[in-house]
Every structure is written in structure tokens, then in C-alpha cells.
Amino acid sequence: MPTAAPSGLTRRLRERRSWPLLVAVAVSLVMLFSPGSTVPGGPPNSDKVTHFLMFAVLVYAARHAGHRVVAVALWAAAYAAASEVLQGLLPIHRSGSVWDAAADLLGVAVGLLLFRAWQVRTRRA
């Protein structure tokens, strides 16, 4: 019996290039939605660095997996906004922050720029 060709998403999940994105999403879900009492403290505003790096990695991994720039940018911006709103609404003793969202969006921009720089560099090599 012939089998149907795998969908685009199924094909992408089978590729090794998708695994870093899946790991980054899983890590971000844990980091963003763990109860506030389990989140380690640090110097004031050090969480902004974490937000920035987390979203830069998410975006870079999404582009590496082959997702288009506009789709990645829109998804990451929506994820940043939704995560901050949910942190404020869910009973996890966290608060949403406009500054965390700003750090997220800066990470999105830098992740896109770093991936583009990597593309340009590998094409020259």
C-alpha cells in the first residue's frame, strides 16, 4: 500500500536542522513559565540579558531550520508578547514586563541579523 508523502512540517522535523529549534523552544517554555519561586535571582535587570539571549537563539535556530524570515519574525514577536501577558495572568507568581518584551524583541532582531551574517559569510567561503 503506497504511503502519502510527508507534509512539509513532518519533513522538517525529520531533518537534523530542526532539533536545535525544538530544544530551544522547550527550554524557553520552561524558563518563561516556571513558577516564580523556582527562578534564580541575580543582579538587577540581569533577566533582560536572559530574555535577549533566549530569543536570539530561538530566532537563529528557526532560521537554521529553514523557516522564512517574515514567518520567524512574526512568530517570535507574537511569542514574546504572549509570554509576557501569560506570565502576568497565570498563577505562577511571575509578572509580565514591557522591558522583558523589549529585550525579547531586541533578541529577535539580533538573532535575525546574526543568521544573515552567517549566510553571507558561508556563501563567500
GUSESE-151376 format. One line per 3 residues: number of its first residue (from 1); for each residue x, y, z of N, C-alpha, C, CB. Coordinates in nm, 2 decimals, decimal comma. Atoms other than C-alpha are relative to their C-alpha. Glycine has a CB too. Layout:
BEGIN
NUM	X/Y/Z/X/Y/Z/X/Y/Z/X/Y/Z  ...
! end
This chain:
BEGIN
1	0,08/-0,12/0,00/0,00/0,00/0,00/0,09/0,12/0,00/-0,10/0,00/0,12  -0,08/-0,12/0,00/0,15/0,33/-0,10/-0,03/0,10/0,11/-0,02/0,08/-0,14  0,02/-0,10/-0,11/0,21/0,59/0,17/0,00/0,14/-0,06/0,11/-0,02/0,11
4	0,00/-0,14/0,04/0,14/0,96/0,14/0,13/0,06/0,02/-0,12/0,07/0,07  -0,13/-0,07/-0,02/0,43/1,19/0,10/-0,01/0,08/0,13/0,03/0,10/-0,12  0,00/-0,07/-0,13/0,52/1,35/0,44/-0,03/0,15/-0,03/0,13/-0,02/0,08
7	0,03/-0,15/0,01/0,39/1,71/0,49/0,13/0,07/0,02/-0,10/0,04/0,10  -0,12/-0,09/-0,02/0,64/2,00/0,50/0,05/0,00/0,14/-0,03/0,14/-0,05  -0,04/0,00/-0,14/0,63/2,01/0,88/0,06/-0,14/0,04/-0,12/0,03/0,09
10	-0,06/0,13/-0,03/0,69/1,63/0,91/0,14/-0,01/-0,06/-0,10/-0,11/-0,06  -0,13/0,01/0,06/0,98/1,65/0,67/0,10/0,08/0,08/-0,01/0,05/-0,15  -0,09/-0,08/-0,07/1,13/1,94/0,86/0,04/-0,06/0,14/-0,06/0,14/0,03
13	-0,03/0,07/-0,13/1,10/1,75/1,19/0,10/-0,11/-0,01/-0,13/-0,04/0,07  -0,09/0,11/0,02/1,29/1,46/1,04/0,14/0,05/-0,02/-0,04/-0,08/-0,11  -0,13/-0,06/0,03/1,58/1,69/0,94/0,07/0,03/0,13/-0,01/0,12/-0,09
16	-0,08/-0,04/-0,12/1,86/1,74/1,19/0,00/0,15/0,03/0,14/-0,05/-0,02  0,00/-0,14/-0,02/1,84/2,11/1,14/-0,12/0,05/0,09/0,00/0,07/-0,13  0,11/-0,04/-0,09/1,51/2,12/1,33/0,02/-0,02/0,14/-0,13/-0,07/-0,05
19	-0,02/0,04/-0,14/1,63/1,97/1,65/0,05/0,12/0,09/0,10/-0,11/0,01  -0,04/-0,11/-0,08/1,81/2,28/1,78/-0,12/0,10/0,03/0,11/0,09/-0,06  0,12/-0,09/-0,02/1,48/2,48/1,74/-0,09/-0,07/0,10/-0,07/0,02/-0,13
22	0,09/0,07/-0,09/1,28/2,21/1,92/0,05/0,01/0,14/-0,02/-0,14/-0,04  -0,07/-0,01/-0,13/1,53/2,22/2,21/-0,01/0,14/0,05/0,15/-0,05/-0,01  0,01/-0,14/-0,04/1,53/2,60/2,22/-0,14/0,03/0,04/0,05/0,09/-0,11
25	0,14/-0,02/-0,04/1,15/2,61/2,23/-0,03/-0,06/0,13/-0,10/-0,05/-0,11  0,02/0,07/-0,13/1,14/2,35/2,51/0,06/0,08/0,12/0,05/-0,14/-0,01  -0,07/-0,07/-0,10/1,40/2,54/2,71/-0,07/0,13/0,03/0,15/0,02/-0,04
28	0,07/-0,13/-0,02/1,22/2,87/2,66/-0,13/-0,02/0,07/-0,02/0,07/-0,13  0,13/0,02/-0,07/0,89/2,73/2,77/0,02/-0,03/0,15/-0,07/-0,12/-0,06  -0,03/0,03/-0,14/1,05/2,60/3,09/0,04/0,13/0,07/0,11/-0,10/0,02
31	-0,05/-0,12/-0,06/1,23/2,93/3,15/-0,11/0,11/0,02/0,11/0,06/-0,08  0,10/-0,10/-0,01/0,93/3,15/3,08/-0,12/-0,03/0,09/-0,05/0,03/-0,14  0,13/0,03/-0,08/0,66/2,96/3,26/0,02/-0,08/0,12/-0,09/-0,07/-0,10
34	-0,02/0,06/-0,13/0,83/2,81/3,56/-0,05/0,09/0,11/0,15/-0,03/0,02  0,05/-0,08/-0,11/0,68/2,93/3,89/0,11/0,10/0,04/-0,05/-0,08/0,11  -0,10/-0,10/-0,04/0,85/3,25/4,01/0,09/-0,04/0,11/-0,07/0,12/0,04
37	-0,08/0,04/-0,12/0,97/3,08/4,33/0,12/-0,09/-0,04/-0,09/-0,08/0,10  -0,11/0,08/0,04/1,19/2,85/4,12/0,10/0,07/-0,09/-0,06/-0,12/-0,08  -0,09/-0,07/0,08/1,36/3,12/3,92/0,11/0,06/0,08/-0,08/0,11/-0,08
40	-0,11/-0,06/-0,08/1,71/3,21/4,04/0,01/0,15/-0,02/0,13/-0,07/-0,04  -0,02/-0,15/0,01/1,78/3,57/4,12/0,13/0,03/-0,05/-0,02/0,06/0,14  -0,13/-0,05/0,04/2,07/3,78/4,01/0,00/0,15/0,01/0,02/-0,04/-0,15
43	-0,01/-0,14/-0,01/2,18/4,13/3,98/-0,12/0,07/-0,07/0,13/0,05/-0,07  0,12/-0,07/0,06/1,91/4,39/3,89/0,01/0,00/-0,15/-0,01/0,14/0,06  0,01/0,00/0,15/1,79/4,36/3,53/0,08/-0,11/-0,07/0,03/0,13/-0,05
46	-0,07/0,11/0,07/2,00/4,05/3,46/-0,09/-0,09/-0,08/0,09/-0,08/0,10  0,09/0,08/0,08/1,69/3,88/3,34/-0,02/0,05/-0,14/-0,14/-0,01/0,08  0,02/-0,05/0,14/1,68/4,11/3,04/0,11/-0,06/-0,09/0,02/0,16/0,01
49	-0,11/0,07/0,08/2,01/3,95/2,92/-0,05/-0,14/-0,03/0,13/0,00/0,08  0,06/0,14/0,02/1,84/3,61/2,96/-0,10/0,01/-0,11/-0,05/-0,06/0,13  0,11/-0,01/0,10/1,54/3,72/2,76/0,06/0,03/-0,14/-0,10/0,12/0,04
52	-0,07/-0,04/0,13/1,76/3,88/2,49/0,07/-0,13/-0,06/0,11/0,11/0,02  -0,07/0,12/0,06/1,98/3,56/2,45/-0,10/-0,11/-0,04/0,10/-0,05/0,11  0,10/0,10/0,02/1,68/3,33/2,47/-0,07/0,02/-0,14/-0,11/-0,01/0,11
55	0,07/-0,03/0,12/1,50/3,50/2,18/0,10/0,01/-0,12/-0,08/0,13/0,01  -0,10/0,00/0,11/1,82/3,55/1,97/0,03/-0,15/-0,04/0,13/0,06/0,05  -0,02/0,14/0,03/1,88/3,17/2,00/-0,12/-0,06/-0,07/0,03/-0,08/0,13
58	0,12/0,05/0,06/1,52/3,09/1,92/-0,01/0,04/-0,15/-0,13/0,05/0,07  0,01/-0,05/0,14/1,52/3,30/1,60/0,11/-0,06/-0,08/0,01/0,16/0,00  -0,11/0,06/0,08/1,86/3,18/1,49/-0,03/-0,15/-0,03/0,14/0,01/0,08
61	0,03/0,14/0,02/1,75/2,82/1,54/-0,11/-0,02/-0,10/-0,03/-0,07/0,13  0,11/0,01/0,09/1,43/2,88/1,35/0,04/0,03/-0,15/-0,11/0,10/0,04  -0,05/-0,02/0,14/1,61/3,03/1,05/0,09/-0,11/-0,04/0,08/0,14/0,00
64	-0,09/0,11/0,04/1,87/2,75/1,06/-0,09/-0,12/-0,04/0,09/-0,04/0,12  0,09/0,11/0,04/1,57/2,50/1,04/-0,06/0,03/-0,13/-0,10/-0,01/0,11  0,05/-0,03/0,13/1,47/2,67/0,72/-0,13/0,08/-0,01/-0,02/-0,13/-0,07
67	0,12/-0,08/0,00/1,18/2,89/0,83/0,03/0,14/-0,06/-0,06/0,01/0,14  -0,02/-0,13/0,06/1,13/3,21/0,64/0,01/0,12/0,10/-0,11/0,03/-0,10  -0,03/-0,12/-0,09/1,24/3,55/0,78/-0,13/0,06/0,06/0,08/0,10/-0,08
70	0,12/-0,07/-0,05/0,90/3,71/0,80/-0,08/-0,09/0,09/-0,09/0,04/-0,12  0,08/0,09/-0,09/0,73/3,40/0,95/0,07/-0,01/0,13/0,00/-0,14/-0,07  -0,08/0,01/-0,12/1,01/3,37/1,21/-0,02/0,13/0,08/0,15/-0,02/-0,03
73	0,01/-0,12/-0,07/0,99/3,74/1,30/-0,14/0,02/0,06/0,03/0,12/-0,10  0,14/-0,02/-0,05/0,61/3,74/1,33/-0,02/-0,10/0,12/-0,10/-0,03/-0,11  0,02/0,10/-0,10/0,61/3,41/1,53/0,08/0,04/0,13/0,05/-0,14/-0,04
76	-0,08/-0,03/-0,12/0,89/3,53/1,77/-0,06/0,12/0,07/0,14/0,03/-0,04  0,06/-0,12/-0,06/0,72/3,87/1,82/-0,13/-0,04/0,08/-0,02/0,11/-0,10  0,12/0,05/-0,07/0,39/3,70/1,90/0,03/-0,08/0,12/-0,09/-0,08/-0,10
79	-0,04/0,09/-0,11/0,56/3,45/2,13/0,05/0,09/0,12/0,11/-0,10/-0,04  -0,05/-0,09/-0,10/0,74/3,74/2,31/-0,12/0,07/0,07/0,09/0,10/-0,06  0,12/-0,07/-0,05/0,41/3,93/2,36/-0,08/-0,09/0,08/-0,08/0,07/-0,11
82	0,08/0,09/-0,07/0,21/3,63/2,46/0,06/-0,05/0,13/-0,03/-0,12/-0,09  -0,07/0,05/-0,12/0,47/3,51/2,71/-0,01/0,10/0,11/0,14/-0,04/-0,03  0,01/-0,11/-0,10/0,47/3,84/2,89/-0,14/0,01/0,05/0,05/0,13/-0,05
85	0,14/-0,01/-0,04/0,09/3,86/2,90/-0,03/-0,12/0,09/-0,10/0,00/-0,12  0,03/0,12/-0,08/0,06/3,50/3,02/0,08/-0,01/0,14/0,04/-0,13/-0,08  -0,07/-0,01/-0,13/0,33/3,55/3,29/-0,08/0,08/0,10/0,14/0,05/-0,02
88	0,08/-0,08/-0,09/0,11/3,82/3,43/-0,14/-0,06/0,04/-0,03/0,14/-0,07  0,14/0,06/-0,03/-0,22/3,62/3,41/0,00/-0,13/0,07/-0,07/-0,01/-0,13  0,00/0,13/-0,06/-0,12/3,27/3,51/0,04/0,00/0,14/0,10/-0,09/-0,08
91	-0,03/0,00/-0,14/-0,10/3,18/3,87/0,14/-0,07/0,03/-0,10/-0,08/0,08  -0,13/0,06/-0,02/0,28/3,11/3,86/0,09/0,10/0,07/0,06/-0,03/-0,14  -0,08/-0,09/-0,08/0,39/3,41/4,07/0,11/0,07/-0,09/0,06/-0,06/0,12
94	-0,09/-0,08/0,09/0,55/3,59/3,77/-0,07/0,12/-0,04/0,05/-0,09/-0,12  0,07/-0,12/0,06/0,48/3,93/3,62/0,05/0,03/-0,14/0,03/0,12/0,10  -0,04/-0,04/0,13/0,47/4,04/3,27/0,07/0,14/0,00/-0,12/0,01/-0,09
97	-0,08/-0,12/0,00/0,71/4,32/3,18/0,02/0,05/-0,14/0,14/-0,02/0,07  -0,03/-0,06/0,13/0,73/4,56/2,89/0,15/0,00/-0,03/-0,06/0,15/0,00  -0,15/0,00/0,02/1,11/4,57/2,94/0,05/-0,13/-0,04/0,07/0,05/0,12
100	-0,03/0,14/0,05/1,13/4,19/2,91/-0,04/-0,02/-0,14/-0,07/-0,10/0,09  0,04/0,01/0,14/0,93/4,21/2,59/0,09/0,08/-0,09/-0,15/0,06/-0,01  -0,10/-0,08/0,08/1,17/4,48/2,46/0,13/-0,08/-0,01/0,02/0,14/0,07
103	-0,12/0,08/0,01/1,46/4,26/2,54/-0,02/-0,12/-0,09/0,05/-0,05/0,14  0,03/0,11/0,10/1,29/3,97/2,36/0,01/0,05/-0,14/-0,14/-0,05/0,03  0,00/-0,05/0,14/1,23/4,18/2,05/0,14/0,04/-0,05/-0,09/0,12/-0,01
106	-0,14/-0,03/0,04/1,59/4,31/2,05/0,07/-0,13/-0,03/0,07/0,07/0,12  -0,06/0,13/0,03/1,70/3,94/2,07/-0,05/-0,05/-0,13/-0,04/-0,10/0,11  0,05/0,04/0,13/1,47/3,87/1,77/0,08/0,06/-0,11/-0,15/0,03/-0,01
109	-0,07/-0,07/0,10/1,64/4,14/1,57/0,14/-0,04/-0,02/-0,01/0,15/0,03  -0,14/0,04/0,01/1,99/4,04/1,66/0,01/-0,14/-0,05/0,06/0,01/0,15  -0,01/0,14/0,05/1,92/3,67/1,60/-0,02/0,00/-0,15/-0,11/-0,08/0,06
112	0,02/0,00/0,15/1,79/3,75/1,25/0,13/0,06/-0,07/-0,12/0,09/-0,04  -0,12/-0,06/0,06/2,10/3,97/1,18/0,12/-0,09/0,01/0,03/0,13/0,08  -0,11/0,09/-0,01/2,34/3,71/1,31/-0,01/-0,12/-0,10/0,01/-0,06/0,14
115	0,02/0,11/0,10/2,18/3,44/1,09/0,04/0,05/-0,14/-0,14/-0,05/0,01  -0,03/-0,06/0,13/2,20/3,67/0,79/0,15/0,02/-0,02/-0,07/0,14/-0,02  -0,15/-0,01/0,01/2,57/3,74/0,86/0,06/-0,13/-0,02/0,06/0,07/0,13
118	-0,06/0,14/0,02/2,64/3,37/0,89/-0,03/-0,04/-0,15/-0,07/-0,10/0,10  0,03/0,03/0,14/2,46/3,32/0,55/0,10/0,06/-0,10/-0,15/0,03/-0,04  -0,09/-0,08/0,09/2,67/3,59/0,38/0,14/-0,06/0,01/-0,01/0,15/0,04
121	-0,14/0,04/-0,02/2,99/3,46/0,53/0,02/-0,14/-0,06/0,03/-0,01/0,15  -0,02/0,14/0,05/2,93/3,09/0,43/-0,02/0,00/-0,15/-0,11/-0,09/0,06  0,00/-0,01/0,15/2,84/3,20/0,07/0,13/0,04/-0,06/-0,12/0,09/-0,04
124	-0,13/-0,05/0,04/3,17/3,38/0,04/0,11/-0,11/0,00/0,04/0,12/0,08  -0,11/0,10/-0,02/3,37/3,08/0,16/0,00/-0,11/-0,10/-0,02/-0,07/0,14
! end
